[in-house]
Each structure stands twice: as C-alpha cells, then as structure tokens.
C-alpha cells in the first residue's frame, strides 16, 4: 500500500519566526475491528509513528494508535533558525518507512 503526504510549510521565513507546519497523511488507519460486506474482518493497518526533523534535529514526534482517524492531519509549530530541510517521516505498523522533505529559506 502506498501512502502520500500533503505538507503545508512556508518556503521562506524570517529568523526567529514561529512556523506553523501541517501534514495530511493519506492512510486508511484501519483498526482491525470492522468487517467488510461479507462479514470478513478487515485487517488492522495503522501508522504507528510520525516525526518531523529540522536540519536533522527532531522538532516534533508522536505515536499514533487505532483511535486516530483515517488520513491523519497533524499541525505543530517550530521556530525558524536557519535555512535547511524539514523532513517529515512516518512509520507503518509493519515497519514500512516513508518520508518527504521540503526546503526552508530563512532570511
């Protein structure tokens, strides 16, 4: 299964500016409790971890569980210190790893 992410992050910011970062991860987050039209249990399929690194330093991390809705939407904040890379990483329950990066220019 492939998962994608939509990231809302500024391309430029002033040094010391508080940045609002948003991530929408396209994922079914199936709990394993539901059944399909034929009564067969739908297997659990969830993301277990999400984190954001700013130039390699973790600025946000969270564990995800069954109670999280499909297509998790996360909003968090960090401070613009220097130009560099914001890397968004997330992990599936079977160890699948995904990541996406955006560049930030600090003026």
Beta strands, then each sheet from edge to edge (+ up, - down):
strand 1: 4-8
strand 2: 12-13
strand 3: 18-26
strand 4: 47-54
strand 5: 57-63
strand 6: 73-79
strand 7: 84-92
strand 8: 97-106
sheet 1: 1+ 3- 6+
sheet 2: 2+ 8+ 7- 4+ 5-
end
